């Protein structure tokens, strides 16, 4: 059973009818295969039409969909012999950021990501993917370890932003984010980042200052959430739709601006409809990007990464 978004109501109605017909067919009283086939064709066409012209606000809703694959799902699907690593060796283990070593398609890598949690209990445990300073310090520790052992780093970003609480600020949230960005820029090994859902503010770029930044087709990446932007500019969260359009937070906008390097297509109807297919397609894209960065002749990855982001600054994007 799908969790439908507001703009998917026509699709929900058609799929509801299909389920009713299949239930009737299962009773053995009537064969309605032809009718189910026609309705399914309508669903496919409607999905294609709807998802080919999503507004920035609708893409924001898709990026936040609870059924999209989470970081722990990607790690389970992609990484063999995964060994989780915990703690920042200074204060605590922040479960908003998960990471560890394992083998990605035969190659040992360090994988780090922001985990929102798939149900209420998990969301509370992972603080809805909003990391505190100890989370970013854990990420720095794992990146430094990867650099020491010459392991490529893959980061997966899905966060509304860094945690804005008083306790996080008291422990140096801004400094931790800045040092995490600095650590990303200092790595000698390949660093690939993927925006899989929300890429919110410094909480995202702390892990996404990478040689190659990939972004799923319906993910978002922005300096602030649409609601936060609306509350500052218009003093009203009701203007979130307008803010989403103004922020240019879609993958398509960001590719045009040169902020990301490539868009990875999602299954029709979004990654939440076909999680396995979405994760497999993204694994292929990450593998291809990793191969490109590890091929002879790529040059100094640290210098390449720094120059990439300095160039954004020259163009007024940073």
N, C-alpha and C positions, 0 to 999 in steps of 0.2 A: 504494500500500500504506500503510495507516494504522499509526501507532504507537499501539497500544492501551494504555490505562491499566488498572490492576488491576481496577477495578470494571466495566470494559467487556468482560470475558471472554465473557459470553454473546453479546454483540453480535459479537465477533470470530469466534466459532464459526459463527454464522449467515452472516456475510459471507464466511467461508471456504468454506462450502457453496455459496454463490451463485457464487463464483469458479470452483469445481470444475465446477458445472453449465454455466457459460458456456464453459468450456474444452471440455467435451464437445460443447456445441452448435456451437462453432466448427469442430469436426472434421467436421461435416456428417452425423454418424451418427444424431443424435437431436435432435428439437425439444422443448426443455423450457422454452419461454417462460412457460407457465402456472405451472410450479413455481417458476421464478425470481421471477415476479410475486408469488406467495404468500409466498415467503421474504422478499422485499424489504418487503412489507407488515408482516411480523413484525418486521423490523429497525427500520422506522420507528416502530412502536408501542413497541418496547422502548427505542429512543432517547428517545422522548418521555417515557415513564414514568421512565426512569433520570435524565434531565437535569431533570425537573420536581421532583425531591426529593433533589438532591445535598446532602450534608453539608458543613459548612465545610471539612473536611479534603479532601474530594473536589473542592470548588471550588478549593482551593489547588493540587491536582494539575493541574486543568484550566488554571488561570492560568499554570502553569509549563510547559505542554506545549511541546515544542520546535518543533512545527509551527504554532503560533499565528503570525499575521503579526507581523513585527518592525517597529521604527521605520523602518528603511530601506525596507521593503516599503510602508508607508503613504506615505512621501515619494515613492517611485516611482509609486505609484498616484494620489496626490492632487495633487502639485505639478508644475506645468509650469515649464520654464525654471529649474529649481532650481540655485542657486549655493551650493555648500557654503562655509562659513567656518570657519577653523581657528585654534586657539591662543588663549591667554589674554593674550598680549602681555607676559608676565612670566616664565613658566617653561617651559611645554611645551604640546603639543596632546594632550589626553586624549580618546582615541577612544571611551571609554565614553559620552560625550555628543557627539551629532552635531547639526548645525544649519546653517541658512542661509536665504537668501531665495528666494522663488519666487512663482508665481501659483496661488492656490487658488480655483478656479471664477471666474477673471477678476479676482480681487482680490490685490494684492501683500501677502504676509504674511511674517513671520519664523516659522520652525518649528524647534523644538528638542526633542530627545528622548534618552532613555537607551536605548542599543542593546546587547542581550545577545550578539548573534551567532548565526548559524543552524547553524554547524558548529564542529568543534573549533578549527580555525585562527582562525575569526572570533571565537569566544568568548574565546580567549586575547588576540587583538588588541584586543577591546573590553572586556577585563577583566570579562567576564560581566555587563556593565551596571553595575558598581560604580565610580562616579566617584571620582576623587581631587580635592583642592582646585582644581587647575588646570582640571578639568572644570566645576566650578561657577563658577569665575571666567570661563571662556569663555562659559557661559550668561549670566552677568551682562553681559558685554560685548555679546553679541548682543541681549539685552533692552534695554540702554541705546541701542544703535543703532536698534532698532525704535522706541523712544520718540522719538528725535531726528527720525526721518523719518516719524513718525505711521503706523507699520505695526502692524496687529493681530498679537498673538503667540499661536501655538498650540504647546502643549507636550504631548508624548506620553510617558507614564511607564511604564516596565517595568524595574524594578530591585529586587533583593533588599535593597538598602540601599547607603549610601555605603561606600566601601572602608575596612576597619578596620585596614589595615596601619600599621606603625610609620612608614614614610616619609610616608604621608598625614597622620598625626597631627603629625609633625614640621613639616609645611608648613602647618599650621593648618586641619585639616579642619572642626572645629566652627565656627570663625570664617567659613570660606568658605560653609558651609551657612546660617549665620545671615544673612550679607550677601546671599546669594541670595534668601532669604525677604524680606529688607528691600527688595531690588530689585523683586521681584514686587509688593510692597505699594505701591511708589512710582510705578509706571507710570501714565501718563495715558491710554495706549491700551488697547483691550480685550485681556484675557488669558483664554484658554480652555485648560483642561487636561483631558486624558483619561487615565484609568488603563486601559491596554490589556492589562496582564498582572498583574505584581506591583507594588504600590505600597508599597515598604519604607521605613518610618521617615523620618528626616530626609532621606535620599537622594531620597525621593519628594516630600516637601512643599517641598523647596527649589525645585522646578519647578511645584508644584501649588497655590500660594497665589493662586488665580485668581478672577476674577469669576464664572466658571461652571466647575464641576468635573463632568465627565461620567465615567461608569464603565461599562465593558462588563459584561454580565450575569454572566459567570463570572470576572471579575477579582477581586483581593483588594487591600486597602489597610489597613495596620496599622502600629502604632508599633514592632513587632518581629516577626520571623518566628515561626511556631509552634514551630519547633525551638529557637530562642533563648529564647523564653518558657519552654518546658518545661525547658530546662537550668538556668534561673535558679530557677524555682519548685519544680520537682520533682527537680532534679539528674539528670534523665534525658531524653534525646531520645525515649524510647519513649512519652512522654506528649504528643507533638505533636498528636495528634488532639484530645485534651481541651483543649489550649491553643488550637487553632484555633477551637473552639466558644466558649471563654471570651473570646477577643479580639474577637469580633463584627466580623470582617474582611470579610464578604461585602458585595456591593453593596446587597443588600436591607436588611441591618442598618444600613449607613451612610446610606442614604437616609432610613430611619426616624429615625436620630439627627440628621439634618440636616447631616452632614459633606459629603455630595455633593449635587448639584442634580438629577441625572437618571441613570437607568439606560438604556443602549442595548442592545437585544436582540441576541443572537447567533443565527446559524443553528442549527437543531436539531443537537445533538451538539457544539456549541462552535465557536468561530472557526477552530480548526485543521482542521475538516472542510470548511469552505467559506470559505477565506480571502478570495477575491474578493468574495463576498457580504457578508462581515463588514465588509470595508473600505469597501464602497460604502454600507452602512447607517450606519456611523459617520460617513462624510463628510457624509451628509445631516443628521445630528444636529449636527455641528460647524457646518455652514453655517447651520442654523436658529439656533443659539446666537449665532453671529457677527452674523447679521442683527438679532437682538434687542438686542444690545449696541451696534450702530451706528445703530439707529433713533433719530430725534430724540426727545428727551424722556427719555432714559435717565439724564440727570443726570451728575454727576461720578463717573467710573468709579473713580478712585483712592479717593475717599471711600467709595463703595459697597463696594469690595473690603475696605477696612480695617474698616468697620463690620460687615461679614459675619463676619469672623474674630474681632473683638472680642465679637460676640454669642455665638459658640461658646464663648469663654472664660467669659463670664458664666453660660452654661448648664453649665459644668463639663466641656466636651468638649475643650478645648485643654490 
